[in-house]
Amino acid sequence: MAEAQSRLRDYFPDYGSRGSLTDAPAETPRTALLEQYGSIVEPYEPSLSERIYNFAFDALGGNTATGLDRQRIQRWAGYPQKIIDQTALAGITDYSQAMQDYARGDALSGTTNLAMAATSLIPGQQRQAAEEISNRLLKGTFGRTLDTSNIQIPLRPPQTDVPQIPFRSDTPAQSVSQPTKSYVSWDTMADEIPEYDEYGQFVDTVTGPEYAVIEKVYVDPSERGQGKARSMLRDTVAEIQSNNPGMPVRLNALSLEPETDLDRLVSFYEGEGFSEMPASEGMDFIPMELTGTPRQSVPDTPAQGQSALRNLTDAPASALSGNYTDRIVQEYPKSYNPIIIDNYVNQGVDPRTFTAGSGSKSSDPRVGQMSILGGTNINIGDPRMGQVKEIDLGDYEGYPFFTSMSDRAAAGDVILDINGVPINVSRRGGQNYMFDPESGEFVWASDKGVVLKSKGKELSDTSFFKTAQDLKKTYGKDPLIIPWTMAPTGIDFSTQIGETMLSYAKNAMSRADLKSLDKDVKNIIPEWKGIDSPDWTVSFRNTTGNQRKAVSDLLDKKYVDKGGITSGIARYANTDVDLRMARDGQVMNVGMVDTDRYPVTDNRIVHPTYDTGLYGEGVGRIGGDVQVFELLPTARQLMGISDPLNPARSALRALEMKPYSGIITESTLRAIEDRRR
């Protein structure tokens, strides 16, 4: 342990400066942590990040009462609604725990946790070596041959307790030798499960049931491409099940080499009957568990000239991990009356479209209004846009992209009337905004604070335009923008819903009721000049989303019986027909951003609701039900999403906070296809 402590000075120079095994570092590496990570929470929230850091460093003085507890911090921070940098959290948590260990005189635990903290600060083989030190200290096997991710390194005689490992980056490469044989390593384990009291305070740990975990599957380069990994894995599973009947079998999907694509690796294991499990903080692998049987082997690569993503539109609904309609129904609130669900689903529309009211005062769809849809006639004008071409994502392999949330609003035409009552509201999108001729040279529109979000005098790294510029700089190509579909009520933020309801009211309600309506609207929008004002639409568009929702809620709750229409009918009239039964998180259209042209802010030419436009053009439409988290394997891992086809609402909420980026790879495309087999 003395040598382990000595080696740790490579990462914490002030470590053990007083020479005693029980000495904690003289100072914390707070500066290094802050410089490395800046903020532990994205989007940047300095107050929350600072509080987490303060909790961690309180432990330096042995203040165990306020020392960082990871679960407590995550609960307090609203994880995963707020995206927490797991590497930063792991680093400061381990350092905090090390300080507490030293404060109570536990040098072994302190050194172990300090080594674990080091792994969050250093790269490559150094990181692997430090990880192995912490693992060996924990298991009491320090002094044996170290296996740092398949790097075999001999040690001095055991009594010296000195590992000869390449801690420094200038260690000669020839001192490291690769293994020459294929192997599978596995072990039996049992989790230590923390128990908390009713106040959320830690009480004790209990040992959970045993399970087998396959830690590594390594195939020597000379034996690859021959099905070796598959046969070794199946033999290992058979051995475990034979010797330990009924014991759960887990597996760590771990990239042992830089060129190994983790998404493709997961797809391989899924083909062997394993399913993803929620990932814990700080994991650099994806945990999986055996839940099925191996499927028939498939070729490692698609046939020549064939895309890795093929025939998605021909995939049966049942291929998407269960019946498509059933999966959509799972998204509906459990409070919904089954009669309501059956009624609207049978008509091909998501029942959430008919949520009563709008905004914070909305409520479940009303049973008494179910018959309204059948008696409603919506007259749409001639389309402004032609047929959107369908594209194969495989044609864009190697392209960077970023995501944006999108409501379900239709685009490219005008609502002429509803039940013969004049409306004349232009539908501007939504997903199809990028193909609507009225959008001009813009591919996407949003609020200025999103497209050109600033940080000081510069653009924030989470602004759409800076994200697009950074992707262009990194990959040499203008990035794709791939919007994902929000819930049906997401459309309420746009001006189209309120304008549709107000237009209907103006042309259907009595003068007395319109006078009452003007008075009520003015209580919401002080600048409101009245429904008869020639520029009432301009007045309505210059409002906040909450004001627009409040007006829609008012019309739905108070004026339907006086000749108005429900918010549900207004949503239905404005919703893209292709998205009436879409799942939350579904991607449909793909555009390309022109990073050479600076965005324009002017809602008179960009969009009635959103004032800032990104230049670019629509590329085409993806066939089939592709979900956004299928394109984001890293985000999926960090958020612990085991099934990308069925992400939790909280995960989609996290995507609303900032653009997430990635690159279209063959492994991503193959994984999408494999999930539909």
Secondary structure, 3 states (H helix, E strand, C coil): CHHHHHHHCCCCCCCCCCCCCCCCCCCCCHHHHHHHHCCCEECCCHHHHHHHHHHHHHHHHCCCCCCCCHHHHHHHHCCCCCEECHHHHHHHHHHHHHHHHHHCCCHHHHHHHHHHHHHCCCCHHHHHHHHHHHHHHHHCCCCCCEECCCCEECCCCHHHCCCCCCCCCCCCHHHCECCCCCEEEEEEEEEEEEEECCCCCEEEEEEEEEEEEEEEEECCHHHCCCCHHHHHHHHHHHHHHHHCCCCCEEEEECCCCCCCCHHHHHHHHHHCCEEECCCCCCCCCEEEEECCCCCCCCCCCCCCCCCCCCCHHHCCHHHCCCCHHHHHHCCCCCCCCHHHHHHHHHCCCCHHHHCECCHHHCECCCHHHHHHHHHCCEEECCCCCCCCCEECHHHHCCCEEEEEEECCECEEEEEEEECCEEEEEEEECCHHHHHCHHHCCEEEEECHHHHCCEECCEECCCCHHHHHHHHHHHHCCCCEEEEEECCHHHHHHCHHHHHHHHHHHHHHCCHHHHHHHHHHHHHHCCCCCCCCCCCHHHHHHCCCHHHHHHHHHHHHHHCHHHCCCCHHHHHHHHECHHHCCCCCCEEEEEEEECCCCCCEECCCCCCCCCCEEEEEEEEEEEEEEEEHHHCCHHHHHHCCCCCCCCCCHHHHHHHCCCCCEEECCHHHHHHHHHCCC
